[in-house]
């Protein structure tokens, strides 16, 4: 199942009018091709942005401070002292993303997660299978040149000792049958290993 390489971040900046003219034109031309994936993402972003414009009460400092601390403790990992290892932080999760009640659509049987390091974004799609496992599809996108990267190896492991290891042959990698659980994910690229902690699969 081929996924569009256009990132969620670029579509968000397109909606907010924050892109440079050349990038904005590239996105506009891409949308004119009728990309179904981007149309769905764009509709969701526009719906949420519109909702926030209508309903955006100020958050008291005494509420925001502990929430920010909790986020930093849970998701932001310090960079390893070794230049060969980078920890990725969760940037977006369609299952837990806040959406006002009047902006919600039907619950989808899939999940989209975006993780980020200084140099890369890793997108992961989960599609539930009838037997309770998940079909995982992912890709690694450099944040600066937007060219696809072919990982050397993908390793998933959980606390029960269950390990899945694949060697992708294309920029998009597939794990067709992953049991539900929390996984540590290692994405090996030329010259750098990216690690994702506590990736929730099928939960």
N, C-alpha and C positions, 0 to 999 in steps of 0.2 A: 504494500500500500504506500504509494508515493506521497510524501507530504511537501507542501510548499516551503521553500527556504526563506520566505519573507518572515522576519521575526516579529513577535508581539510588540517589542519595544519600538520598532520602526512604525508599525501601524498606529500605536498610541501617539507617537510624536507627530505622525501625519494628521491625526484627528485634532491634536492640540495646536497645529500650525507651527511646530518647532523645528521642522526639517529645513535644510538648505534647499535652494531652488532646484538644483540638479537632482538631489535625492527625491524631492517631492514629485518632480516630473517622472522619475523612474517608477515610483510607487503608483502614480496616476495611470501610467501606461500599463502597468501590471494589472491593476484593478479592471481596466477596460477589456482585458482578456477573458474576464468572467471566472476568475479563480474562485471556486466555491468555498475553499477553506478560508481565504482572506475575506470574502464577503461575510461569512459567519463571524469571524473574529472582529471585523470592523463594525458590524451591527451590534455586537455585544459591547464593544468599547463605547460606541456612540450612545447606547442606552444607559450605560453606567455614568458616563460623563454628564449626560443630560439630567440624570437623577441627582447627582451631586450638586449640580448647579441650582436645582430646585430645593434641595434639602441638605444643607451643609452647616449645621449648628456648630459654634466654636466648642472645642474640647478643652475642658478645664485642665490646667497644668498639673494638678494633683492626681488626675486620672491618666494623663498622657505619660508622665514620668515613669511610673511602674510598668506601664505597657511597653515603653521603649526599652527599659531594662530587661524585661522578660524576653523581648525579641532578640536583643543582642546576646543574651545568655544562651538562647536556644538555637539561633540560626547563623549568627556571624561568627565564623571561625578564624582564628589568627592564621596568617600565612605561615607555612612551615619555614624553618630556618634554612632548609634545603631548597635551592632554586628549582629542583626537579619535581616538587610536589606543591600543588595548589589546592586549597579547600574551596569548594563552591558553596555559595549560600543560596537558599531558596528565594527566588525573586517573585514568582507567581505560581499559584495553585488554583485551578478552576474550581476545585471542590471546596476550598475554604475561603476563597475570595469573597469579601463582603459585597453584597448586592442588596440595595433596598428592596423591600417586599414588592413594591409596585413595579420594579424593573426586572423581576425574575421571569424567566420563561420555564419551559418544561425541563425537568431534571434529565440530563443526558447520561447514557450508560458508559460514558468515556470520561477520561480525566487528562488534563493538560498541565504539565509542570515545567517551569523554566528555572534553571539554576545558572548562577553567574560567578565567574572569576574576573580578575582584572582584564584578561585577554580573550575569554571565551564565554559563550552561552551554550548551555546544553538543554535541548528541548526533549521532553519525554511525553509520549502519549500512551495512555493505558486504555485498553478496550476489554471489557469483561467478557469472559467466555462462559458458556452454559454450565460447565463443571466447577465454577467458582474460581478458576485461575484467571490470569490476565495475559493478554497479548501486548507486549511492550514494543514500541517503535521509538527510535530516538535519532538525534543527529547533533553534531557539534558544529557551532558556527563561530568563527573568529569575529570579534566585535568591531574590528577596524576595516577589514577588506571584504567581509561578507562572502568569502569563498568557502565552499564546503571542504571539510577535512575528513579523511578516512582514518578512524581510530585503529591503532595497532591491536588493541585488545580491550574487551569489556568484561569486568568481573563483578558479579553480584554475590554477596554472602550475607547470611543472617546469623543470629545468636545460636540457632539450633544446629549450626554447622553445615547448612545447605548452601552449596556454591554452584553458581552457573557461570560458565566462561565461554565467550565466543570471540572469534577473530573475524571482524567484518571485512567484506570485500568491496564495499561501497560506502559513500558518506553516510547513508542511512543504515542504521543497524536494527536488527529484529531479534526479539526473544519471544518465541511463539507460545510458551507455556510456563508462566511464572506463578508459583503458589503465592497466595496472599500473605503479607507480613511486612515487617520493616527490614530494609536492606541497607548495607553499606555498598556503595557503587564506586568502582575504580575505572576511570576512562584513561587508557594509556595512549598518548599522542607522541609524535616525534619530539623528543626533548623535554616532555613534561607529562606528569601524571596528575589527573584531576580527580579529586575524591569528593563524593557526595555522601553525607551522613544522614541516616534515618530517613531513607526514601520510602514512603508509604506506598505499598502496592496492594490494590484491591481492598483498601480499607476506607 
